[in-house]
Amino acid sequence: MKLFKILILFTLLSGVKLKAQNSNHTFALGDSTFLLDGKPLQIIAGEIHYTRVPREAWRQRMKMAKAMGLNTIGTYVFWNVHEPQKGVYDFTGNNDIAAFVNDAREEGLWVILRPSPYVCAEWEFGGYPYWLQNEKGLEVRSKEQQYIKEYREYINQVGKQLAPLQVNHGGNILMVQIENEYGSYGNDKEYLDLNRKMFIDAGFDGLLYTCDPEATIKDGHLPGLLAAINGVDNVSKVKRLVKENHNGKGPFFIAEWYPAWFDWWGTKHHTVPAEQYVGRLDSVLAAGISINMYMFHGGTTRGFMNGANYNDKDPFEPQISSYDYDAPLDEAGNPTPKFMAFREVIQKNMPSGEKLPPVPAPKRSINIQAIKLTQSINLLNVLPAPKVNNKPLTFEDLSQDYGFVLYRTVLKGGNNGTLKINGLRDYAIVMLNGKTVGILDRRLKQDSLSLDLPQGSVTVDILVENLGRINFGKYLLQNKKGITGEVTFNKKEVSNWKMYGLPMNNAIKINSNNAVDSSPVLLKGSFTLKEIADTYLDMSKWGKGVVWVNGHNLGRYWRVGPQQTVYVPQEWLKKTNEVVVLELIKPGIKELSGLDKPILDKLQ
């Protein structure tokens, strides 16, 4: 057994030089381990999502992965990133997944590819593009023909990018996952087999596999493909579950091993000390089992790409922008005590005499004092042309993916009553004649507000924010955003609406300083750096909103916590920098600062 283990790890760390890789390899399933060119290979992988890390920083994260002892990177592929509008594809810039895979090859790392149209991943709509909901009758994760048509067209585009990079074609993609924890959603084996066939037709002709947690692996695996297990690290249980669902054989692969967990707004930051994991990691590696850490490095869910959880038991729970995950490599790409502890375990399980590369120095981070936001304008003063309809239109009706929609109507004043929004998705600022009078929050199951209307005609504005579409569970198909039902005032339906779409794809230009402190406001300022390094904008005194630096949408902030800072990567900074803030509920603040450490654990 000792000799066998040495063989595996020798192959893993020294037998294959990826940088010189120009020839095809074979990658196959042995009875108990993976076989690379006929020799045992133990996969020690960690998940990094290219979309959650600045492209300029991909290689730094990969070098850290090598230093911890990983030989493989796992990543999802995100449909809504690559086909944001129907038939419009984007594989450029930070979305250049082929470049990410090639960078990993050049850094000496294999890749496990997870291009299922559904990814979960605490990602908006579980990775699905919003426009699927505009296809009447379309049903995701099913054999419904419209879905299969869109799915096939998309996966063919992914195949053009990535199929040539499979190991059997001279690349570094070892294997490809079909679907994603499907057993938690259904048990249609014909649908799973259709997935398999479409992947092969798209050019993925190497090793395919499925992954599921223990409770649903029976429903989620496809006979003939390796059934990997998620969330189990007991050696005997891993082997039993894989064998039960793979003709009595291995190899044994933990496709998702969780070193901690993610966070959502209004709940405490999740952390788990390394001491609770090192013994389990040691036993898995010592047994020759392959593993993928979810996450090795979480990074940041920038823009509006966070998802949300919702079920019949728990309230709506949108996830925060930081995807730190209490992972071995923190949000900024620096090693944590967990990193060092895991590295020690991996080193222990290497053949005698083999040494891991040194750990690169941590990135520097800086404090930034008093950034003055000297320009401002109220959001109500920069509205685009509206669309008009008798009833409110959803984001989807407006062909809008993310961001905000402002709904406007006029009521006869001089009375009071209750405004009720049926189907608010998800967060609303209610204004009368341009002044904020209340907030409604889907998380808190709020849908009604008492209003005292002044005399005359009263302009009612309802600014609705999409806080992230549900990414897991049976409500995937009930994911439209905005006002999805009727609006009533004193139980009478309100009609004649104007809808102003505010997707915020780019920061709105601000060339004035005339904002009043009575409604949502956009502010702009600049700051100069003597030293360019990471920083964390301190938003703990602010209310709720979004931050852009040098045109990059860094994500959301919200005083409810636990995240109180917004990470600014050094790769997107320069000597003179521009910052734009959209503040929804505390418009009077005109200054912010940068910290050298994040605040991810403070509730308000």
Secondary structure, DSSP 4 states (H G I P E B T S, - for coil): -HHHHHHHHHIIIII--GGG--S---EEE-SSSEEETTEEE--EEEEE-GGGS-GGGHHHHHHHHHHHT--EEEEE--HHHH-SBTTB---SGGG-HHHHHHHHHHTT-EEEEE--S---TTBGGGG--GGGGGSTT--SSS--HHHHHHHHHHHHHHHHHHGGGBGGGTSSEEEEE-SSSGGGT---HHHHHHHHHHHHHTT--SEEEEEEEGGGHHHH--TTSEEEEES---HHHHHHHHHHTTTT----EEEEE-SS---BTTSPPP---THHHHHHHHHHHHTT-EEEEEEEE--B--TT-B-EE--SSS--EEBPSB--TT-SB-TTS-B-HHHHHHHHHHHHTSPTT--PPPPPPPPPB--EEEEE--EEEEGGGS----EEESSPPPTTTTT--SSEEEEEEEEE-S-EEEEEETTEESEEEEEETTEEEEEEEGGGT--EEEEEPPSSEEEEEEEEE----B-SSGGGGS---EE-S-EEETTEE---EEEEEE--SSPPP---B---TTS-EEEEEEEE-SS--BEEEE-TTS-EEEEEETTEEEEEEETTSS--EEEE-GGG--SEEEEEEEESS-TT--EEEEESS---S---
